[in-house]
Amino acid sequence: MAGETAIVMEAADNVATVMRDIEPHTEVELPIAGDKLSVYVRERIRFGHKFAIRDIKKGDRIVKYGEPIGIATQDIRAGQHVHIHNLESARGRGDKQPPG
């Protein structure tokens, strides 16, 4: 993993985690389950944050490390930042669970 810009841990993930800051309009190549996926990052993503690796519809689960971590509160395009402005966490909440 050394030197990678972002990582995807499981093929089911729909977000990548950034290993170093990424500037807008950057093409990022991601190794996923033996394949490579190229994603155009649309905005600045800071270290440790996430971006969508494919389009995600409002209400869809956000999946990281093979596990649902929340629900999209709006449509998210591939390459967009995924954070509290477009993700509602379902983890640690007793009142909501991710769908499915």
N, C-alpha and C positions, 0 to 999 in steps of 0.2 A: 503494500500500500504506500510505501514511501514515494513521495513526489507526485502523488495523484492530486488532482484538483478537487474531485468530489468522489464519494463512494456510494454504491448501492449494495446493500448486503444480501438481499433476497430478490429473486426474480419477480415476486409478487408486489414488490415495493413500487409506489408511484411517485416517490420523492427521492432525491439524492441529498446527502449531507456534505456540506462544503468543508474541505480540509484547509483551504486558505481563501482569502477574499477573492471574489470574482467580479470583474468590472462588467458593465452592461455591454451588450453586443459581442459576447465572447462565445465561441463554439467550444463545448466541452464534450470530450469523448469518454464514455463510461463503459467499463467492462461489466457485463451482466450475464452470469451463468454461461460463460464461455463465448458469448457474443459481444459485440460492441454497439453501443447506441450513441449517436451524436445528438446533442441538445444545444440549441441556440439559447443562451441565457440573456433575458431581456432587460434585466435590471441588476443593480449592484447587490450581491449576496455576500454577507459577512461570514467569516469563519464560524463554523458550528451551526449555521442556519441551514435551511432546506430550500430546494427549488423543485418544482414539478418536472418530472421527466416525460410525462405525457399529459394530454388535456384531462382535467378532472372537472366533473360537473358538480354544481351545487347539490349538496345532499350526499355525495359520494364519500366513502371512507377514505381517509388519508392513511396510507400504509407505509410504515417505516420498520426496518428490521423484520419484515414478514408479519408484523402485528398492526392492527388498526390503532392509531393514536388519536383520532378525532374525525370530525366531519367537516367537509368544505362548506363554508357559509356563503360562497359565491362560486361562479365558474372560475376556474384557474387554468390558464393556458400553459402548455409546456414551456419551461424556462422562466416562469414567474416565481417570485419569492413566496414561500409558504410559511406563514407565521400567524400570530394572533389576529391579524387583520382579515384573514380569510379562512381560518381554521378554528373550530370550536372543539376544545379538548373534551374527551369523554372519559379520560383516565382519572381515576381518583374521585370520580363523582358518583354519588349514590343515587342521584335522580335521573341519570341518563346513561345509556350504554350504546356503543356503536351499533348500527344496523348489521344484521347478518350474523 
